Amino acid sequence: MVAAEFNDLEHDLLENIEIKNLLNSLDEGAFVIDKADNLVFYNNTAPLILKTDMEEFLNKNIRLIHYFENLFQEQVIPTHIKDLASGYKISNICKIDGSSHYFENEKIELYGGSGEIKGTLYLVRDITKEIRLELSLSNEIKLDSLSGLYNSRFFYEEIEKEVSRCSRYGYDLSILFIDINNFKFFNDALGHKAGDEVIRLTGESLKNAVRKNVDSAYRYGGDEFTVILPNTPAKRSTIVANRILSNFQNAFKEKLKTLISDGAHDLNFDNFILDGGKSKKIGLSIGVAGYQIGKPADVLVKEADIAMYKAKKDEEVQICIYEED
């Protein structure tokens, strides 16, 4: 098709049965436009891909078709899609039947006998299924199935990226390091099923406290969690930390009522009391560390961990910001 020459694009194309049959045999949509951007031909697959009656657009400007109107506008492809390992070259994200569809698009110029451009062939392929499958597999690799948060491997990938970004542009960055106080005590007392419920509850507390599409929360391991807060100085990050504490406290108090049914334990949030007189406080300790120029990612994580342990030592102080001695 690239080598084909046309004098009268519409007439020659429509009369050339071989080329028409070739285009109609494709699994992708084919659209031919003339120099004035008017649609002069579409193949059999085109209406199926775009779910549009193409007949009404023949000999009209191709921008009247929603797909092409969207294609010719400047688009920013989200990073999490653009950087997929498969390397799909997404050129258009277009709403069809109310949901986003992803397309690869190839543009081929068509020349007349004297070498002038007579028109353009657009080949359009819907790769929505492939993209959604890859996103699903990618998320499975990144997610911790119990908490519903991202896992520690992905945490280290993201914190390195954020620190690099801060180093280049001078942005603020904070991280939270979070631990469930006396989780082992609780887990041993009520069993692993109850312990799993508290991990899930903590995950929900974090997700509901952070800014969507800005902050990110992770299960670091066991009963430890982390949160990355871009463009946030350490002192301001305590707002998020307090939301996490409030979410956890309210949800945990309700969860205890369903986890304890034998009446053997005192339902008191401040002191989870077991028979035998032992008393342990169930709650969260949160350490905060803020990025400073030149600070490596692993140092930032270590500082937040140190701050968390300082908070853990004092039951009255649930949030501690790291400060160098």
N, C-alpha and C positions, 0 to 999 in steps of 0.2 A: 504494500500500500504506500510505503514511503516513496517508492520509485515511480509510482503512477503519475502520469502527466494528464492535465485536463485543460481544455480550451474554455468550454462552457461547463463549469463545475457541475451544476445541477443536471444538465442534459446528459453530459458524458457519464456521470455516475449512475444515473437511473437507467441508461441504455446498456451499461456494462454489467451484464448478468454475472460474469465471473466474480467481479468485485463485490456485487451485492450479495451473492451467495457466500462469499468468504466472510463478510461482515456479519451476515445472519447466522453463521455457524459458530460465532464466538460466544463464550460463556459470560462475557463482560459487555456492558452497554457501549454502543458505538454511536457517536453523534458527529455529523459533518455539518460545518457552517461555512458560509461564504465570506467574502472580504468584509461585508457589512454586518457580520456576526448574526446573520439570519440562519435558522436551522433549515437545511435542505434535505437531510436524510437522517434516519435513525434506524437501528437494526431491531430485530424481534425481541432481543433481551432488554433493551433500554426501558420500555414501560414497566417491565417486571421488576427491575432493580430499583427504579425511582418511584414505583407504585403511582404512576401518573399517566393519564391519557395524553400521549404525545401528539396525536393527530391535530389537536387544536393549536399547537405551537409551530406547525410547519410554515416556513416562509415568514416567521416572526423572529424578533430578536431573542437570542437564546437566554438572555438575562431575565426574561419573563418566566423561565422555569426556575422554581425555587432552588434546586440544586446548584445551578450555575450562578444565580444571584448570590448565593452564599459562597461559592467557590471563588468568585472574583473579588470578594471582600477580604481584607487582611485578617488572618486568623492566627491565634496563638494556640498551638497544640499543647495541652497539659504535659508537664515534664514526665509524670508517671506513665503516660502513654507513649510519648516520644522516645523514651529511653528503654522501651521493652527490648528484651534480648533478641527477639526474632528479627528486629530491624525493619519492620514494615514501614513504608514511607507514606504516612497518612497525609493526604493533601486536602481533605475536606471532612469536617464533622458536620453532619446535616440532620436536622430533625425530620423523621419520617414516622407517621402514625404516632406521634407523641413521644418517641424515644430517639436517642442519639444513635446515628449510624456512622460508621467509619468507612472512608473510601480511599482507595488508591486511584490516582488520576494520571493518565499519560497524554501529552499533547504532541501531535504530529502535524507539521505544516505540509500542505499539499501545493505542488508547483504546476504552473502551466508550461506549455511547450517552450517558451522563451525564457524560462527560469524565474518568472515572477510568481509570487505567492497568490494562489487562487482561493485558498480557504484553509480550514483546519479540521483535523480529525481528533476528537476526544475519545479516549478509551477509559471507561469508568468501571471499577470493580469494587463491589461491596465486600469489605473484609470484617464486618461487624462480628460474626461468629468467631473468627480467628482471634480478634482482639479481646473479646469477652472471655474466651477460654484461657488465653494467656494471662489476662489480668487475674482470673480466678486462681490459676496455678501459682502465679506470682504471690498472691495474697496468702495462699496456703503455706508457702515457704516462709513468709514473713511473720505469720500469726502464731500466737500461743493459744491453743484450742480451749484451754480451761478458763483463762481470764478474759478471752476475747480481745486482748491487747496485742500489739506487736511484740516479737520476741527479742532477746538480748543481742542476737546476731545482727538483726536489723537496726537495733539501737546504736551499735557501734558504727555501722555504716552511715547512719544519719548524723550522729554527733560529729563525726569527722567532716562531713559535708558542711555542717553548720559552722563549725569552728573555722574551716577554710574560708567560708563566705564572710565571716566576721573579720578575719584577718585581712581580707582584701578590701572590704568596704567600711570597716569600722562600726559595724552594727553591734547592738547589745545582744546578749544571749545568757539565759539562765537554765540550769537544770535542777530538778528536784530528785532526791534519793529518798525513798519511802520504805519503811519497814512496819510490819504488823507486830505490835508488842505482844509477847507471850503467846505467839501463834502455836508453838509446839505444845505448850500447856493446854491450850484450847483443843488442839487436834487430838492429843492423848486422852483428854477427858471425854470428848463427845464422838470421837472417831473420824476417820478420813473423809467420810461423806460430808460431815459437817464442816470439816476443814476446807474441802473443795468449794462448799457454798460460800465460805468467807472469802476465798480467792476470787470467785466470780463477783461477789458483792464489791470487793475492792476495785476490781476492773471497771465495774459500772460507775463507781464513785469517781474514778479518775476520768473516764470518758465524758461524764456529765459535767465535769468541772472545767475542762480545757476548751479553748477556742477551736471550733471545727475548721479544718483545712488550714490551720496555722500551727497549733501546738500538736504534739504527738505523745502518746503514753505507751509504756512498755512493761512487760513482766520481765524483770531482770533475772529472776531465778528464785525458786522456793517462795518465800513470803516477802520478797523484796521487789520494788517497782521503781521505775524512773519516768520522768516527764521532761521533754525538751520544750523550752519556751523561747522561740525566736523573737528578736526585737523587744526583749523584756529585760530590764535591769533587775538585779537580785532583790532589791527592796520591794519592787512592784510585784514580783513573783509570789510574795506572801499572800496576795489576794487570791491567787489560784490555790495555794496551799490551804488557806482557810476554807475555801469552798470544798476542797477534797475532804477535810476533817469533818465539816458539817454534813456532807453527803454520807460519809461512812458512818458517823455516829447515829444519824437518823435511821439509816437502812439496817444497821447492825442490831439496833434495839428491836426493830420489827422482826428481823430474821430470827433472833433468839426465841421468840414466841413459837415459831414453827419448828425450830431445831430441838427444843427441850419440851418433852411432853410427859415425862415420868414424874415431875414434881420434885426431883432430887436436887435441883439447883435453884439458887436464888436468882430471879430475873432482875438483876440490877446492872445497868450498863456500866456504871462507874467502877463497880467491883464485881467481877464475875466470880462468885464464891462457890467452891466445891465443898461437898461433905468432908468433914475432917478439919474444917476451920481454915483451910488454905485460901488465900485471897490473891487474885491476880487481876490486874487491870488490862482489859482488851481495848486497844486503840491503835493509833498510828503515830509514828515519829517521822518527821520530815526534815531532811537536810537540804539546804539551798546553797548553790555556788554560782557565781557570776563570772562570765568570761572577761579576761583582761588581755590586752594585746601581747602576743607572744606566748600565751599559755596553751600548751598542747591539750588535746581532747582527753587523754588519759589522766592528766593532772586535774582537769576540771571535774571529772567523774570521782576521782579520789577525794577531792576537797568536799564534794557534796556528801560522800560517804562518811567522812570525818564529822561533818556537821550533823548528819543524821544520828550518829552514835552519841554526840554531845546532847542532842535532844532526848535521846533514849535514857540517858543517865538521870535526867531530871523529869519526873512524871508531871510536873507542873508546866514544863516547857515542851510543847509538842512540835514547834517549828524553830529551827536554828539556822542562821545564815553564817556561812564560813567566813572567818576573819583570820588573817595571818597574825600570829603572835608577834 
